[in-house]
């Protein structure tokens, strides 16, 4: 809701300033422009400003650190293959898969260390590479994976905004999804009782809206597991450095990801045994 209100406010400000600017120019003209033309020019300028600002905003993003990129060539534990729409991290397992939506404005590769940790434990991972690094621009990106591969147990998940989108996907595809993995995220609509849910967040996370998270528990299915990582923060589910507004972690990113992978693997076991 907060992001919707901010977006509406931004649109109002941009188009308001555009109309004011063209109005000042119109006043100084000897031959006044027709009002309808004035309005059309104002809208055109507003759209141009909005598009340029949006493009600049989306291209300022969190980049994957070297240790994350190094996973691409590390096949000792799990093999990473670039596929259409993202990356396939292939471990020892064959029965369970996780399709993962990255957080907003974060390079997909930043999550490769976590995906490798999970895949090594027996759950194959499909890491989605999304348009402009925003899950909201391709909410059904998981369809590409679902159409090509078959696993007895399928989970969809994501980090932050990516988790919200993954939860929405699961809600709309309850017949083909078994479980949802949310990292510092929460659903925005009810999840079907047939779904399992794993929710993981860190005690030092200052980005996650705790009030919204608590309210969203009304949407949690009965089969929910909540894991709180002591000392973990928002950004360390990936390897992209510090995130604005986040708390300082009391553990390393590697430790936070190890604990997260353990929780995911245990959760996957419960889904397989149902």
Secondary structure, DSSP 8 states (H G I E B T S, - for coil): -HHHHHHHHHHHHHHHHHHHHHHHHHHH-SS---HHHHHHHHHHHHHHHHHHHHHHHHHS-B---HHHHGGGG--SSSEEEEETTEEEEE-S-SSEEEEEE--TTB-GGGGHHHHHHHHHTT-EEEEE--GGG-GGG-TTTHHHHHTT---SEEEEEEETHHHHHHHHHHHH-TTT--EEEEES---SS---TTSEEEEEEETT-SSS-HHHHHHHGGG--SSEEEEEETT--SGGGSSS---TT----SS-HHHHHHHHHHHHHHHHHHHHT-
